[in-house]
Amino acid sequence: MEDGKYSKELNVAVRVVHMACSLCEKVQKQLLSTNSDQVKSKDDDSLVTVADWSVQATVSWMLKKAFGSQNISIVAEEDIQTLCKSESQSLLAMVVSAVNGCLAEAPRFGLHGPEKPLSASEILEAISQCNSRGGPLEVVMGVLGCPNYSVKDDGLNKYTQENPVMSKISSGEVGCVMYTRKGSGKAWMQSLIHRDETRLSGQILQNSYRNKPLRVYSMVKYAAIARGEAEIYMRFARAGYKEKIWDHAAGVLLVQEAGGVVTDAGGRPLDFSRGIYLEGLDRGIIACSGIKLHDKIIGAVYASWESSNLARKSLMESFVDYLVLGSTPYFPKARDGYIASLHLQRTILLCYVFLLQGESGKQI
């Protein structure tokens, strides 16, 4: 890891994310071998697991330990409402166990953990202290932990398999941590076991071309572009949905420093300085591996929104020609993010935009 501005902060962050990945792997194995008591649904129907709370508590405690609580303000997703309910005592006990197990291994990652195990109240406090509402700020470094994203070439294919966790366990493959610093023009990747460092270029790998978009969860979408395993990521959420900064900040910087471009659908940079939401977002998010490709996609988006129903029908036929395997069209849902790794031929992605969101914001 190179020296420079924020090098100390980045070094600590990378080590803490390695710890968090180790925690996630252990919780995943438990989830695969037990029942779903460790999984809860939030108000927006998204899932939260023991790993979500445990990682937030671990990162919160470790950063405050490294830099002092007075110097740390954390924006994070989870709160403690569910964990504080009387019927959630067993869930809280699992979180406490996962956090203390992870913190006990801090020396293995070159960090200092607590002198004794944390109590349940201390862990709840660590989670609840991640209560910043954001504000005027700048993303100066980004770290992504991807425990199921293999460091080997074509890791995206393995990640999108039906059961990537079991596949990884059976093959002995390891995930990765990716990180960058603003203005460096560089991004790096480390394996979870050896922590050997590889520089990312964002240049598309020849064996990655495909003519069918992939459904991928989490910020792995950004990681795939930074690693050169995908060219395009487009996200057009359902009407009324507001993107949160924690779902994009680190991934956006990673792509940019690896040589890619990320903007909203109007071509404007994403603004992370207006609170926990990406306010003022124009329709959606478009990430590409390079500026020329990005300009073509932006042009296609504008054309698609201005075209007539007749033109839309024609473009949908083009979509079938270029983006479908076999005879059945692949129609993504409006609320999901998708990656397309393919050669751009004329404006083949115009109708891809159509299929993600219609003029009224409704799913087609």
Summary of the structure (lengths in Angstrom):
residues: 364
radius of gyration: 20.9
end to end distance: 46.1
largest distance: 68.7
contacts: 1155
relative contact order: 0.11
helix: 42%
strand: 13%
